[in-house]
Amino acid sequence: MSPVEQSEESSIGRTGPSPGQRTGPSSAEGRVGPRRVEAVIFDWGGTLTPWHTVDLPEQWRVYARQIHGIPLDSPSVADGDLANAQALADRLLEAEKTAWARARDEHTSATIAQILTEAGVDPDHDRATLALAAYRGFWEPHTWTDPQVRPVWSGLRERGIKVGVLSNTIWTREYHRGLFERDGVLDLLDADVYSSEIPHVKPSSEAFRHACDAVGVAPEHAVYVGDRLYEDVHGPHRIGMRAIWIPHSDLPSDQVVDVEDTPDAIAHELLDVLAIVDRWRDIA
């Protein structure tokens, strides 16, 4: 998932069974027998990036103040200007919340452009580009790629396994790929799919089919890695993929959907994925 789904109160923690431990009757071998691993597809926010505490209202205050031409560190701003900026920030936050609620309930996607339009922002506003840059500047500290990504992706490719990404996000493909390029891992990525460019979000089966098609692998030979049981375990299981859960994100209650499902394996850090995949390859 994208960090735009993160809450105002989240933290990193690692708990649970040992890496690669089988987790009960829904283990892949128990369900359908041994299968080759031909691709591993990853969630983004909270999986390839560490889970951070994020002040979601602040992201839109930063954007709104820039649209209204108010310097963030200005000590003297007219009360009316501040009120107008705050009103816009409130509309943006509400539009984003509505988009994510619709994603959770109807599994439909949204884009940042749609959210801005729904909040009444003119896309041709002369300060729109500056405001988007300020918004992205707010998010930059929360978008850095986990240092373990490159050794994990390199290790998978050395084993002849394709690497993919499937993320629930309102951000554009170009922006996400720019982050991977900034952090020196884009060259290891075989295919990537972002919900902002397709009609569906995880856990929709259609989203996972898009990702499997992108890497050119049948679902039964693909593995998904993510930090959420509903989106990242239950979702891929619905089309016959295996799922590795990385339970180090402290999800707020309004983002948790109760589901009875069990991951095929649990990893406590990204490097554990290699050991899990090797075990599955040994028994395939």
N, C-alpha and C positions, 0 to 999 in steps of 0.2 A: 504494500500500500504506500501511498504518498504521505510525506510528513504533513500535508495539509489536512490529514485525517487525525492528527495527533491532538491531544487535549491540553488544557492549560495546566494540568497536573499529571505528569508522567515521568517515569524514571527507569533506569536500567537495572535489571536484576536477573540473576541466573539461578534457577532452582529446578528440581525435578530429578528424574532418573538419570542414570549414567548415559553418556553419548552412545547412540546406536542401540540402546536397549529396546527389545521388542515390547510392545505396549498392549498386548492382549489379542483377542480374537480377530481384530480387524487388521492385523499385520498383513503385508502384501502376500507373503508366502502362504499364510493361512487362508486367504480369500481365493486366490486364483492360481497358486503355484508359482514357481520361479519364473522370472522374466528378465530379459536383457534390459540394461539401462543404456539408452541411446541419447538422452538429453536430460539436463537438469535445468529447470526454469525457476527463477527467483522472484519473490516479492521485492519491492524496493524499500520504502520507508519503514524503519523498524527492523529490517532484515539486512539489507545491504548498507544501510546507514544506521548508526546507533539511535536508540530511542531517547529523545530529549524532552525536557520540559519546555513547552511552547505556549506563549501568551497569545492565543488566537485573536482576541479583540485588538491587540496592539498591531498586528500585521495590517489591519485595515485602517487603523488610525494613522499609521505611517503613510499609507497610500492616499488617504483622504486629505491629510495636511499638505501633501505634495501637489495634489490636484488643485487645492485652494491657494497654493503658493505660500504656505506658512512654513518657515524653517523650523525643523524639529527642536532646535536648541534656542529658539528665539524667546527672550524673556518678556517681550512686549508685543502682544497680539491682541487685537480688539476682541472683546467677548463675543460679538456677533460672528466674527470670522471663525473663532474656535467652535462655536455652537453649530455653525453650518458644516464644518469639517466633521464634527462628532456625529451629526445626524447622518451624513453620508457613510461614515464608518459603521454606524449601527445598521444601516440598510444593507451594506455589503456583508456584514457578519450574518445577518438574518438570511440573506440570499444564499450564502454558502451553507448555512445550517440546513436550509430547505433542500438544497441540492444533495447533501450527504444523506439526509433522511429519506429522500426519494431513492437514492442509490441503495440504501439498506433495505427498504421496503419493496421496491419495484425492480431493483437491479438494473436501473438505467443510468447512463453516464451523463456527465456535464463537463463544461469547459470554463476556464476563467473568463473567457470572452462573454459567455452566456451569463455568468454571475454579475459581471460588471454591467451588462445591459439591463438585467433584471433590477439592479439597484439604481438605475437611472443615469449611469455614466455614459456620456457621449464618447464613442470610440474615436471621434475626430477632434476631441478636445486638445487644445494646443499644449497641454501639460500631461497628456495621457502617457506618453513615452517616459517622461521623467518619473511619473507616479509608479509605473510598472517597474522601473529600475530601482526605485526606493523600496518597493515591496519585495523584490528579489534580493535586495541587499539585506533586508530584515531576515529573510530565510537562509541566507548563505551559510551561517554557522551551523545550521541544522541539516545541511545537504551533503556534508563530507562523507565520502565513501569509507567504509570500514577497511582498515589496513589489511585485513585477512582476505578481502575479495580477490586481489590479484593472485595470491598463491592458490586459492581454491579454484578460481577459474582456470588458471594455468594448469593445475593438476588434473582437472576434468578434461581439458583439451588434450593433454598428454596421454590420457586414457582413451582417446578417441570419442569422447562424449561432448555433444554440443551444449552450448551455454545460452540460455535465454532469460528474458525478463518479462514479467507481466505485472503491471502496477495499476491499482486504482488511483487515479490522479485527475486533477483538473488542469494540470500543466501540459504544455505542448511537448511533442516528440523532440523538437529541436532543442528545447530547454533541457530536457532530461539527458539527451545525448551529449549536450555541452558539459553537463556535470560529470558524466563518465569520462569525457575527453580531458577535462580539467584535472581529474584525479588519476589519469593514466591507466584506465582499464577498458576503454572503448574498443581497443584493438582485439580484445579477447571475447567480445560479444558477437554471437552468431545471429541472433534475432531478438527484437524487443517489441513489445506491444503495450500501448498505454490506453487506458479506458477513455481518455479524452479524444481518441481518434476512432473509437468503435461505439456501437450503440449500447453496449452492456458493460457491467462491472462484475467483479467477483462477488459472490460465488456462482454467478450464472455460468452454466455449462458452455454457453456460446463464447464467453471470454476465454475460457481455457482451450476451447477448440481453435480459436484464433491464434493462441500462443503455440499450440502444438503444430498447427499448419505452418506457422512462421519458421519454426525450426525444422520442419519437414520430418516429423516423427509421430508415429501413432501414439495415442494417449497411453496405451498399456505399456509402452516402452519409455515413458517420460515420468519424471519426478518433479514435484513442486516443493519449494522451500519457502516457508513464511512464518509469521509470528502470531497469526490469529487462527483459532480453531474453526470458526464458521467459514470465513472467506478462504483460508489457505489450507485447510485439511478437508473439511466437508465439501467444499467446492470442487477440488480436483478429484476426490473420490467419486463424485457423481458421474464422471466420464471415464473412470477406470484408471486414472493416474495414481501413483503412489505419492505420499505426502510426508515430508519431514517438517516437524514443528520445532521452532526455536522460541521457547517461552520466556523471552527476556524483556518483553514490553509490558508495562504496567497500564493496561487498558482501562479507561474510565467506564463506569457501568453503562452509560448511554451508548457506548460503542460495542458492547458485548451482546452477542445473540446466542442464547442457549441452544446447544445442539448436542445430540448424542452421537459422537463419532470419536474415533481413536486414531492418532497418527501412526503411520507405519514405523516411524522412528522419531526419536527426540535428539536434537543437537543443542548443546549449550553454548556453542560458538560456531562460527562459520566453518572453521577448519574441521570440525567433527563430520561435516558432510562427506568429506573424502573417505573417512573410515567407514561410514555407513554404506556409501556406494560400493566400496571395495568388498564389503561383506556380501552385498547383494550380487555382485559380479561373481564372487566365488561359488555361490550356490545356484547360479543361473544355468 
